[in-house]
Amino acid sequence: MLAQLKKEHFKFIADDPVRPHLTTEWRTEFPREVFALYEDKYAQYDELLTEDPLAIICVAYTDVVPECEADLNNIGSKIAVFYTVWSYSKGAGRDIVNQTA
């Protein structure tokens, strides 16, 4: 199950192996989002608040394809950029990319 990461799980952002220097505030302010992949057995979102995610992906929305990290600040709505992804379970990184797309 794919869900937008909520404040209760922001602690996992510190695990980002690609861009650990980006703050939680930056990652979650408009037009950026952070999503988490959970096991499908959770039927209600409230149940997720006690579970660890299988993978996490950070998405920025822009109007241009970024050439560098600074370009992620170009606000837009035409292009979804998956600028970092990490997983805690084998194969979950691929799954979260596919489900987010």
C-alpha positions as CSV (number, residue, x, y, z in Angstrom):
1,M,0.0,0.0,0.0
2,L,1.4,3.4,-1.0
3,A,0.7,6.3,1.4
4,Q,2.0,9.8,1.8
5,L,4.5,9.9,4.6
6,K,3.0,11.6,7.7
7,K,4.7,13.4,10.5
8,E,4.7,10.2,12.7
9,H,7.1,8.6,10.2
10,F,9.3,11.6,9.3
11,K,12.1,9.9,11.4
12,F,12.7,7.6,8.4
13,I,13.8,10.6,6.2
14,A,17.1,10.5,8.2
15,D,17.8,7.1,6.6
16,D,18.1,8.7,3.0
17,P,21.4,7.3,1.6
18,V,21.3,9.6,-1.5
19,R,20.5,13.1,-0.2
20,P,20.7,13.0,3.6
21,H,21.4,16.8,3.7
22,L,17.9,17.7,2.5
23,T,15.7,18.7,5.4
24,T,12.3,17.2,6.2
25,E,10.7,20.6,5.8
26,W,12.1,21.0,2.3
27,R,11.0,17.5,1.2
28,T,7.5,18.0,2.4
29,E,6.7,21.6,1.4
30,F,4.7,22.2,-1.7
31,P,5.2,21.1,-4.5
32,R,7.2,18.1,-3.0
33,E,5.9,15.0,-1.3
34,V,7.3,11.9,0.4
35,F,5.6,8.5,0.0
36,A,6.1,5.3,1.9
37,L,5.3,1.7,0.8
38,Y,3.7,-0.6,3.4
39,E,2.6,-4.2,3.3
40,D,-0.8,-4.6,1.6
41,K,-2.3,-6.2,4.7
42,Y,-3.0,-2.8,6.2
43,A,-6.5,-1.9,5.2
44,Q,-6.8,1.4,7.0
45,Y,-4.3,4.2,7.0
46,D,-4.4,4.7,10.8
47,E,-2.9,1.2,11.2
48,L,0.2,2.3,9.3
49,L,1.2,4.8,12.0
50,T,2.7,1.9,14.0
51,E,4.3,0.1,11.2
52,D,7.7,0.6,9.5
53,P,7.7,1.2,5.7
54,L,9.2,-1.2,3.2
55,A,10.5,1.7,1.1
56,I,10.4,5.5,0.8
57,I,10.5,7.8,-2.2
58,C,10.8,11.6,-2.5
59,V,9.0,13.4,-5.3
60,A,9.4,17.0,-6.5
61,Y,7.1,18.5,-9.1
62,T,8.7,20.9,-11.7
63,D,8.1,22.2,-15.2
64,V,11.6,21.3,-16.4
65,V,13.8,18.2,-16.2
66,P,16.4,19.1,-13.5
67,E,20.0,19.0,-14.4
68,C,21.2,19.5,-10.9
69,E,19.8,19.3,-7.3
70,A,19.2,23.1,-7.3
71,D,16.8,22.6,-10.2
72,L,14.4,20.8,-7.9
73,N,13.5,24.2,-6.5
74,N,11.8,25.1,-9.9
75,I,8.2,24.8,-8.9
76,G,5.8,23.4,-11.5
77,S,3.3,20.6,-12.2
78,K,4.3,19.1,-15.5
79,I,7.1,16.7,-14.4
80,A,7.3,14.4,-11.3
81,V,10.9,13.9,-10.4
82,F,11.7,10.9,-8.2
83,Y,14.9,12.4,-6.7
84,T,15.7,9.8,-4.1
85,V,14.4,6.3,-3.1
86,W,15.5,3.8,-0.6
87,S,14.2,0.5,0.7
88,Y,14.3,-1.6,3.8
89,S,13.1,-4.7,2.0
90,K,14.5,-6.5,-1.1
91,G,12.6,-5.4,-4.2
92,A,10.6,-2.7,-2.4
93,G,12.5,0.1,-4.1
94,R,11.4,-1.0,-7.5
95,D,7.9,-1.6,-6.2
96,I,7.5,1.9,-4.8
97,V,8.8,3.5,-8.0
98,N,6.3,1.6,-10.1
99,Q,3.4,2.3,-7.7
100,T,4.2,6.0,-7.4
101,A,4.5,6.4,-11.1
